[in-house]
């Protein structure tokens, strides 16, 4: 897979791709085990963001079960968990004005965030990762932010490490001043923790056929904003979820509004990427959603301070690929460990990292030189509470796809009540294949943003602090440059113009007066939606030069 050129090489026992919750949890546990055993171990984490946390985007209400296992003294260590969830509310929005608040007794138990034997916290996932990175470095882990893993090194069917992308390459492929060829980071074992739709993970799944016998992975796009709000509208620890308006009955998704610390709330929409209507714009649905009185009462008079978007892997157990291959593992959302029934993925991602670390360390402890397939991982993983969570809620997403938000919700409520005894539901249609021709729908006329509650894409991208060096190769690759105009435009009204939440894709008039497909890659917030939803599967997202992309604060 990796190109054969002369490059500098560094060797480690373990290389981890991605400084997210799963990757950092694995790094910390590996070094904990090594230090306890007084065994020398070299662990390296590479992160494409300019700093740890720069590309991390999540709701997030954290269930800290895996954190307790990793650092029982997390509170003394100063982990950024300061706002316990104190009250839950769930709403069904009926139209632009009306809503029905659902009684707790009718809410599936997986969506309860208060009560029980564990306290959950409203957190910034980015800040949690920054703290985890500090713990990892104090244990002896080497972390390299600003370095983008571009490919896996695969030799004779074995993953031997990764290739870091070149720095200082011009858009035409020539070398600029300061050009630096990417290094080879070789390892006995390599863990891929890139997040949902990781570009190397995607290739590994295909190359090692890790998804054989599995349903196709399903995704949602998550859009999120951070707001400073008036004190009288702020209730730290209040957790709101809802569904319904503005999405129609054939479009599934839901919103969240969490009251965090420092007089801030986070608000977002998760929209299922199995939607049918090519005229839908997840970004614009999110913007008009905030005008509903249920949400407006908390945001009105406040100030939006951050924006971002990210795809989430929500298929659950039915779509979970085999996570092992010779020389490495897929962990966290790179595999798809998120529990969508809880709308939570950090705790399960971290647990997959802990299980992976235990498996890797046991192999290395026994003098293994690496390169083998860590088959012991599978039994460990299936014996974990995280796997059991996914097993109990395997039908959650597919039931909503099959029976709709209300019908699927009722199915899941009953299934959880009966302890998972109802027949398993599957969805075998890939998200991109669910899109229908534009001729079957009317164009959606979205309201203009008011600049107070709703906003446009350019001002939103500005708040994501997204930046890419302009003179570099475009990291959004078209397999066939003719498809957007000759196929997607007449058949689907070229949906990339709308499903992208950052205005990357446009259809503009060319010099010859004909439509032209334009890619504004500098705007890309690395959400990966285009890689997932393009109906022709013609767009491939690859990592741009390290350090590029969003720089999310407190997200």
C-alpha positions as CSV (number, residue, x, y, z in Angstrom):
1,X,0.0,0.0,0.0
2,X,2.8,2.5,0.9
3,X,4.9,3.8,-2.0
4,X,8.5,2.4,-2.1
5,X,10.8,5.4,-1.8
6,X,13.9,6.0,0.4
7,X,12.7,7.5,3.7
8,X,14.0,8.0,7.2
9,X,12.7,5.3,9.6
10,X,11.9,5.3,13.3
11,X,11.1,2.0,15.0
12,X,8.7,1.5,18.0
13,X,7.1,-1.4,19.8
14,X,3.7,0.1,19.2
15,X,2.5,2.9,16.9
16,X,-1.0,4.4,17.5
17,X,-2.7,6.4,14.8
18,X,-4.9,9.1,16.3
19,X,-4.9,10.9,19.6
20,X,-8.6,10.4,20.4
21,X,-10.1,8.6,23.4
22,X,-9.4,5.0,22.1
23,X,-5.8,5.7,21.0
24,X,-4.8,7.6,24.1
25,X,-6.5,5.1,26.4
26,X,-4.5,2.3,24.7
27,X,-1.3,4.3,25.0
28,X,-1.8,5.0,28.7
29,X,-2.6,1.4,29.5
30,X,0.3,0.0,27.5
31,X,2.8,2.2,29.5
32,X,1.0,1.4,32.8
33,X,1.5,-2.3,32.2
34,X,5.1,-1.8,31.0
35,X,6.0,0.3,34.0
36,X,4.4,-2.2,36.4
37,X,6.4,-5.0,34.8
38,X,9.6,-2.9,34.7
39,X,9.7,-3.7,31.0
40,X,11.1,-1.3,28.4
41,X,8.4,-0.4,25.9
42,X,8.3,2.3,23.2
43,X,4.9,3.7,22.3
44,X,4.3,6.5,19.8
45,X,1.0,8.3,19.0
46,X,0.7,10.3,15.8
47,X,-2.1,12.9,15.5
48,X,-2.9,14.8,12.3
49,X,-4.3,17.8,14.2
50,X,-2.1,20.8,15.0
51,X,-2.4,19.7,18.7
52,X,-4.1,17.0,20.6
53,X,-7.9,17.8,20.7
54,X,-7.8,20.1,17.7
55,X,-9.9,17.6,15.6
56,X,-12.0,16.1,18.4
57,X,-15.7,16.8,18.2
58,X,-18.3,15.0,20.3
59,X,-21.5,15.9,22.2
60,X,-20.6,14.9,24.9
61,X,-22.1,13.3,28.0
62,X,-19.5,11.0,29.3
63,X,-20.1,7.7,31.1
64,X,-16.8,7.4,32.9
65,X,-16.7,3.7,33.3
66,X,-13.6,3.1,31.2
67,X,-11.9,6.2,32.7
68,X,-12.4,4.7,36.2
69,X,-10.6,1.5,35.0
70,X,-7.7,3.5,33.5
71,X,-7.2,6.1,36.2
72,X,-9.2,5.3,39.4
73,X,-7.8,8.5,40.8
74,X,-8.9,10.6,37.8
75,X,-10.4,13.3,40.1
76,X,-7.2,13.8,42.0
77,X,-5.3,14.0,38.7
78,X,-7.5,16.9,37.6
79,X,-9.5,15.2,34.8
80,X,-11.8,17.8,33.2
81,X,-15.1,16.3,34.5
82,X,-16.7,19.1,36.6
83,X,-20.4,19.1,35.5
84,X,-22.4,16.1,36.5
85,X,-25.6,15.4,34.6
86,X,-28.4,16.3,37.0
87,X,-31.6,16.3,34.9
88,X,-32.8,14.6,31.7
89,X,-35.5,15.8,29.3
90,X,-36.6,14.2,26.0
91,X,-38.8,15.9,23.5
92,X,-40.7,15.1,20.3
93,X,-40.9,18.2,18.2
94,X,-44.2,18.1,16.3
95,X,-43.7,21.2,14.1
96,X,-42.0,24.6,14.2
97,X,-43.8,25.6,17.4
98,X,-45.2,22.5,19.2
99,X,-43.4,19.8,21.2
100,X,-44.3,16.9,23.4
101,X,-42.2,16.2,26.4
102,X,-41.9,12.5,26.9
103,X,-42.2,11.1,30.5
104,X,-39.1,9.3,31.7
105,X,-41.1,6.1,32.0
106,X,-41.4,6.0,28.2
107,X,-37.8,6.8,27.5
108,X,-35.6,3.7,26.6
109,X,-33.3,3.1,29.6
110,X,-30.2,3.4,27.4
111,X,-31.0,7.1,27.0
112,X,-31.2,7.9,30.7
113,X,-28.3,10.1,31.8
114,X,-29.2,10.5,35.5
115,X,-29.7,7.9,38.2
116,X,-28.2,4.5,38.4
117,X,-24.9,3.5,39.9
118,X,-22.6,5.8,37.9
119,X,-22.5,9.6,37.5
120,X,-22.3,10.9,34.0
121,X,-20.7,14.2,33.1
122,X,-21.2,17.0,30.5
123,X,-17.7,17.4,29.1
124,X,-15.6,18.7,26.2
125,X,-14.2,15.6,24.5
126,X,-11.3,17.7,23.2
127,X,-10.3,18.7,26.6
128,X,-10.6,15.2,27.9
129,X,-8.1,14.1,25.1
130,X,-5.8,16.9,26.0
131,X,-5.7,15.7,29.6
132,X,-5.3,12.0,28.5
133,X,-2.3,13.1,26.4
134,X,-0.7,14.7,29.5
135,X,-1.2,11.4,31.4
136,X,0.2,9.5,28.5
137,X,3.3,11.6,28.2
138,X,3.9,11.5,31.9
139,X,3.9,7.7,31.6
140,X,6.5,7.8,28.8
141,X,4.4,7.8,25.6
142,X,5.8,9.9,22.7
143,X,3.1,12.0,21.0
144,X,3.6,13.7,17.6
145,X,0.8,16.2,16.8
146,X,0.8,17.8,13.3
147,X,1.9,14.5,11.6
148,X,-0.7,12.9,9.4
149,X,-0.5,9.2,8.8
150,X,-1.0,8.8,5.1
151,X,-0.9,5.0,4.6
152,X,-0.2,1.7,6.2
153,X,3.0,-0.1,5.5
154,X,1.9,-3.6,4.4
155,X,4.5,-6.2,3.6
156,X,3.7,-9.8,2.7
157,X,0.2,-9.3,4.1
158,X,1.4,-7.9,7.4
159,X,1.0,-4.4,8.7
160,X,4.5,-3.2,9.7
161,X,3.7,0.5,10.6
162,X,2.7,3.7,8.9
163,X,3.9,6.2,6.4
164,X,3.7,9.9,7.4
165,X,2.6,12.2,4.7
166,X,5.1,14.5,3.0
167,X,5.3,18.1,4.1
168,X,5.8,21.0,1.7
169,X,4.3,19.6,-1.5
170,X,2.8,22.1,-3.9
171,X,-0.6,21.7,-5.5
172,X,1.0,20.5,-8.8
173,X,3.0,17.9,-6.9
174,X,6.3,19.7,-7.0
175,X,8.5,20.2,-3.9
176,X,8.3,23.7,-2.2
177,X,10.9,25.3,-0.1
178,X,11.1,23.5,3.2
179,X,9.9,20.2,1.6
180,X,10.2,17.3,4.1
181,X,9.5,13.7,3.0
182,X,7.3,11.7,5.3
183,X,9.0,9.2,7.6
184,X,8.3,5.5,8.0
185,X,7.2,4.7,11.6
186,X,7.6,1.0,11.9
187,X,6.2,-1.1,14.8
188,X,5.7,-4.6,16.0
189,X,2.0,-3.7,16.3
190,X,0.1,-0.7,14.9
191,X,-3.3,0.4,16.3
192,X,-5.5,2.5,14.1
193,X,-7.7,4.9,16.1
194,X,-8.5,7.5,13.4
195,X,-12.2,8.0,14.4
196,X,-15.2,7.3,12.2
197,X,-14.4,6.5,8.5
198,X,-10.7,6.6,9.1
199,X,-9.1,6.7,5.7
200,X,-6.5,4.1,6.4
201,X,-8.9,2.0,8.4
202,X,-11.3,2.0,5.4
203,X,-8.5,0.6,3.2
204,X,-7.5,-2.0,5.8
205,X,-11.1,-3.2,6.1
206,X,-11.2,-3.6,2.3
207,X,-7.7,-5.2,2.0
208,X,-8.1,-7.7,4.8
209,X,-11.9,-8.2,4.1
210,X,-12.7,-7.4,7.8
211,X,-16.3,-6.7,7.0
212,X,-17.2,-10.1,5.5
213,X,-20.5,-11.3,6.8
214,X,-21.3,-7.9,8.4
215,X,-24.0,-5.3,7.5
216,X,-22.5,-2.2,5.8
217,X,-21.5,0.4,8.4
218,X,-24.0,3.2,8.9
219,X,-23.2,6.8,9.7
220,X,-24.7,10.0,10.9
221,X,-23.4,13.5,10.5
222,X,-23.1,15.3,13.8
223,X,-23.2,19.1,13.8
224,X,-22.4,21.0,16.9
225,X,-22.1,24.6,18.3
226,X,-20.8,26.0,21.5
227,X,-22.7,29.0,23.0
228,X,-22.2,31.5,25.8
229,X,-25.7,32.1,27.2
230,X,-27.2,34.4,29.8
231,X,-26.9,33.2,33.3
232,X,-30.7,33.0,33.9
233,X,-31.0,30.5,30.9
234,X,-28.2,28.3,32.1
235,X,-28.7,25.2,34.3
236,X,-25.3,23.2,34.6
237,X,-25.9,19.5,34.1
238,X,-29.3,19.8,32.3
239,X,-29.3,17.3,29.4
240,X,-31.9,17.6,26.6
241,X,-32.5,15.3,23.7
242,X,-35.2,15.3,21.0
243,X,-36.3,14.2,17.6
244,X,-39.0,15.0,15.0
245,X,-39.2,18.5,13.4
246,X,-37.6,19.8,11.2
247,X,-36.7,16.3,9.9
248,X,-39.5,14.5,7.9
249,X,-40.7,11.0,8.6
250,X,-38.3,9.5,6.1
251,X,-35.3,11.3,7.6
252,X,-34.0,10.1,10.9
253,X,-32.0,11.9,13.5
254,X,-32.1,13.8,16.7
255,X,-30.8,16.8,18.5
256,X,-29.1,17.5,21.8
257,X,-28.6,20.5,24.0
258,X,-26.3,20.1,27.0
259,X,-25.7,22.7,29.7
260,X,-21.9,22.6,30.4
261,X,-19.7,24.7,32.8
262,X,-18.8,28.4,32.6
263,X,-22.3,29.5,31.5
264,X,-22.0,27.6,28.2
265,X,-24.3,25.2,26.4
266,X,-23.6,22.9,23.5
267,X,-26.3,22.3,20.9
268,X,-26.2,19.9,18.0
269,X,-28.0,17.7,15.5
270,X,-27.2,14.2,14.5
271,X,-28.7,13.4,11.1
272,X,-28.8,9.9,9.7
273,X,-26.8,9.6,6.5
274,X,-29.2,7.0,5.2
275,X,-31.6,9.9,4.2
276,X,-33.3,9.7,0.8
277,X,-33.9,13.3,-0.4
278,X,-30.9,14.7,-2.2
279,X,-32.2,18.3,-1.6
280,X,-31.7,17.9,2.2
281,X,-29.0,19.9,3.8
282,X,-28.0,18.7,7.3
283,X,-26.4,22.1,8.0
284,X,-29.6,24.0,7.1
285,X,-31.8,21.6,9.0
286,X,-29.6,22.2,12.1
287,X,-29.8,26.0,11.7
288,X,-33.6,26.2,11.4
289,X,-34.0,23.6,14.3
290,X,-32.5,26.1,16.7
291,X,-35.5,28.4,16.2
292,X,-37.9,25.9,17.9
293,X,-39.1,27.4,21.2
294,X,-37.7,24.3,23.1
295,X,-34.2,25.2,22.0
296,X,-34.6,28.9,21.4
297,X,-35.3,29.6,25.1
298,X,-31.8,28.6,26.1
299,X,-29.9,30.2,23.2
300,X,-31.7,33.5,22.7
301,X,-29.6,36.4,23.7
302,X,-26.5,34.2,23.7
303,X,-23.4,34.2,21.5
304,X,-22.2,31.4,19.3
305,X,-18.5,30.8,19.9
306,X,-17.6,27.6,18.1
307,X,-18.9,25.3,15.3
308,X,-17.9,22.0,13.9
309,X,-19.1,18.8,12.2
310,X,-18.1,15.2,12.2
311,X,-19.4,11.9,10.9
312,X,-20.2,9.2,13.5
313,X,-20.2,5.5,13.0
314,X,-23.6,4.4,14.4
315,X,-24.2,0.9,12.9
316,X,-23.4,-0.9,16.1
317,X,-22.7,-4.6,16.5
318,X,-24.3,-5.7,13.2
319,X,-21.7,-3.5,11.3
320,X,-18.7,-4.0,13.6
321,X,-15.9,-5.4,11.4
322,X,-13.3,-7.9,12.6
323,X,-10.9,-5.7,14.5
324,X,-7.7,-7.7,14.1
325,X,-5.4,-8.4,11.2
326,X,-1.7,-9.4,11.0
327,X,0.3,-6.7,12.7
328,X,-2.4,-4.6,14.2
329,X,-5.9,-3.6,15.3
330,X,-8.8,-1.3,14.5
331,X,-10.1,0.4,17.7
332,X,-12.7,2.9,18.7
333,X,-14.8,4.6,16.0
334,X,-12.3,3.5,13.3
335,X,-14.0,0.1,13.9
336,X,-17.4,1.5,14.9
337,X,-17.7,0.8,18.7
338,X,-20.1,3.7,19.4
339,X,-23.3,2.7,21.3
340,X,-25.9,4.7,19.4
341,X,-28.7,3.6,21.8
342,X,-26.9,5.7,24.4
343,X,-25.8,8.4,21.9
344,X,-22.3,7.7,23.5
345,X,-19.1,6.5,22.1
346,X,-16.2,7.7,24.3
347,X,-16.6,5.1,27.0
348,X,-16.8,2.2,24.5
349,X,-13.9,3.6,22.4
350,X,-11.8,3.9,25.5
351,X,-12.6,0.3,26.5
352,X,-11.7,-1.0,23.1
353,X,-8.3,0.8,23.6
354,X,-7.8,-0.8,27.0
355,X,-8.6,-4.3,25.7
356,X,-6.3,-3.7,22.7
357,X,-3.5,-2.5,25.0
358,X,-3.8,-5.6,27.3
359,X,-3.7,-7.9,24.2
360,X,-0.7,-6.2,22.7
361,X,1.2,-6.0,26.0
362,X,0.7,-9.7,26.8
363,X,2.0,-10.6,23.3
364,X,5.1,-8.3,23.7
365,X,5.7,-9.5,27.3
366,X,6.1,-13.0,26.0
367,X,8.9,-11.9,23.6
368,X,6.7,-11.8,20.5
369,X,8.4,-9.9,17.7
370,X,5.0,-8.8,16.3
371,X,3.5,-9.1,12.9
372,X,1.1,-11.8,14.0
373,X,-2.7,-11.5,14.4
374,X,-3.7,-10.9,18.0
375,X,-6.4,-13.5,18.1
376,X,-6.6,-13.2,21.9
377,X,-8.1,-9.8,21.5
378,X,-11.3,-11.2,20.1
379,X,-12.2,-13.2,23.2
380,X,-11.1,-10.4,25.5
381,X,-13.3,-7.9,23.6
382,X,-16.3,-10.2,23.5
383,X,-16.0,-10.7,27.2
384,X,-16.0,-6.9,27.9
385,X,-18.9,-4.8,29.1
386,X,-18.5,-2.6,26.0
387,X,-19.2,-5.5,23.7
388,X,-22.1,-6.6,25.8
389,X,-23.6,-3.1,25.5
390,X,-23.4,-3.3,21.8
391,X,-24.9,-6.8,21.8
392,X,-27.9,-5.7,23.9
393,X,-28.6,-2.7,21.6
394,X,-27.7,-4.3,18.2
395,X,-31.2,-3.5,16.8
396,X,-31.4,0.1,17.9
397,X,-30.3,1.8,14.7
398,X,-31.7,-0.7,12.2
399,X,-35.1,-0.6,13.9
400,X,-35.3,3.2,13.5
401,X,-34.3,2.8,9.8
402,X,-37.0,0.1,9.3
403,X,-39.9,1.4,11.4
404,X,-39.2,5.1,11.6
405,X,-38.3,7.3,14.6
406,X,-41.5,6.6,16.5
407,X,-42.0,3.0,15.5
408,X,-38.3,2.2,15.9
409,X,-38.3,3.9,19.3
410,X,-41.3,1.8,20.4
411,X,-39.5,-1.4,19.2
412,X,-36.4,-0.5,21.1
413,X,-38.2,0.4,24.2
414,X,-39.9,-3.0,24.2
415,X,-36.7,-4.8,23.3
416,X,-34.9,-3.2,26.2
417,X,-37.8,-4.0,28.5
418,X,-37.6,-7.7,27.5
419,X,-33.9,-7.8,27.8
420,X,-33.1,-8.0,24.1
421,X,-35.4,-10.9,23.4
422,X,-37.0,-9.5,20.2
423,X,-35.7,-10.7,16.8
424,X,-32.5,-8.9,15.6
425,X,-33.2,-6.2,13.0
426,X,-30.7,-5.5,10.2
427,X,-30.2,-2.8,7.6
428,X,-28.2,-4.0,4.6
429,X,-28.5,-0.9,2.4
430,X,-25.4,1.3,2.5
431,X,-26.1,4.9,3.3
432,X,-25.0,6.2,-0.1
433,X,-27.4,3.7,-1.8
434,X,-30.4,5.1,0.1
435,X,-30.3,8.4,-1.9
436,X,-33.1,8.7,-4.4
437,X,-33.2,10.7,-7.7
438,X,-34.0,14.4,-7.3
439,X,-36.9,14.0,-9.7
440,X,-38.8,12.3,-6.9
441,X,-38.6,15.4,-4.6
442,X,-39.2,19.1,-4.5
443,X,-36.3,21.5,-3.9
444,X,-36.2,22.6,-0.3
445,X,-36.3,26.4,0.2
446,X,-34.5,26.9,3.5
447,X,-35.1,30.1,5.4
448,X,-32.3,32.7,5.4
449,X,-30.2,32.8,8.6
450,X,-31.0,35.6,11.0
451,X,-27.4,36.0,12.3
452,X,-28.8,35.5,15.9
453,X,-29.9,31.9,16.2
454,X,-29.1,30.7,12.6
455,X,-26.0,31.3,10.5
456,X,-24.5,30.6,7.1
457,X,-21.7,28.2,6.3
458,X,-18.9,30.7,5.7
459,X,-19.3,32.3,9.2
460,X,-19.6,28.8,10.7
461,X,-16.4,27.5,9.1
462,X,-14.7,30.7,10.4
463,X,-15.6,29.6,13.9
464,X,-14.1,26.2,13.4
465,X,-10.7,27.8,12.9
466,X,-10.2,25.6,9.9
467,X,-7.0,26.3,7.9
468,X,-5.2,24.4,5.1
469,X,-2.1,25.6,3.2
470,X,-3.7,26.7,-0.1
471,X,-0.8,25.5,-2.3
472,X,-0.9,21.8,-1.5
473,X,-2.6,18.8,-3.3
474,X,-6.3,18.6,-2.8
475,X,-7.0,15.9,-0.3
476,X,-10.5,15.2,-1.7
477,X,-9.8,12.8,-4.5
478,X,-12.3,12.2,-7.4
479,X,-12.0,8.8,-9.0
480,X,-13.7,10.2,-12.1
481,X,-13.8,14.0,-12.4
482,X,-16.7,13.8,-14.9
483,X,-19.2,12.1,-12.5
484,X,-20.2,15.2,-10.5
485,X,-21.5,17.2,-13.5
486,X,-22.4,14.4,-15.9
487,X,-24.1,12.0,-13.5
488,X,-24.7,13.4,-10.0
489,X,-25.9,16.8,-11.2
490,X,-28.7,15.6,-13.6
491,X,-29.7,12.6,-11.4
492,X,-29.3,13.9,-7.8
493,X,-28.9,17.7,-8.3
494,X,-25.3,17.1,-7.1
495,X,-26.0,16.6,-3.4
496,X,-22.4,17.4,-2.3
497,X,-23.4,21.0,-2.4
498,X,-25.8,20.3,0.4
499,X,-24.5,17.3,2.4
500,X,-21.1,19.0,3.0
501,X,-21.5,21.1,6.2
502,X,-18.6,23.4,5.3
503,X,-19.3,24.7,1.7
504,X,-16.4,22.6,0.2
505,X,-18.3,21.6,-2.9
506,X,-20.0,24.0,-5.3
507,X,-21.4,23.8,-8.8
508,X,-20.3,27.1,-10.5
509,X,-20.5,28.4,-14.0
510,X,-17.3,27.8,-16.0
511,X,-15.7,30.1,-18.5
512,X,-17.5,28.3,-21.2
513,X,-20.9,29.0,-19.6
514,X,-21.2,25.3,-18.6
515,X,-21.5,24.0,-15.0
516,X,-18.3,23.1,-13.3
517,X,-17.6,21.2,-10.1
518,X,-15.5,23.2,-7.7
519,X,-13.8,21.9,-4.6
520,X,-12.9,24.5,-1.9
521,X,-10.7,22.0,0.1
522,X,-9.4,24.8,2.4
523,X,-12.9,24.8,4.1
524,X,-12.8,21.1,4.9
525,X,-13.5,20.3,8.6
526,X,-12.6,16.6,8.1
527,X,-16.1,15.3,8.8
528,X,-15.8,12.6,6.0
529,X,-19.5,13.0,5.0
530,X,-18.5,13.2,1.3
531,X,-16.6,10.0,1.5
532,X,-19.7,8.3,2.9
533,X,-22.7,9.9,1.1
534,X,-21.5,10.5,-2.4
535,X,-24.0,8.4,-4.4
536,X,-21.3,7.3,-6.9
537,X,-18.7,6.6,-4.2
538,X,-16.5,8.8,-6.3
539,X,-15.0,10.9,-3.5
540,X,-12.2,9.6,-1.4
541,X,-11.1,11.6,1.6
542,X,-7.3,11.3,2.4
543,X,-5.3,13.1,5.1
544,X,-4.0,16.5,4.0
545,X,-0.7,17.9,5.2
546,X,-0.3,17.5,8.9
547,X,-1.6,20.3,11.1
548,X,-4.3,21.3,8.6
549,X,-8.1,21.2,9.3
550,X,-10.1,22.6,12.2
551,X,-8.8,23.8,15.5
552,X,-11.6,23.2,17.9
553,X,-11.6,24.9,21.2
554,X,-13.4,23.1,24.1
555,X,-15.4,20.9,21.7
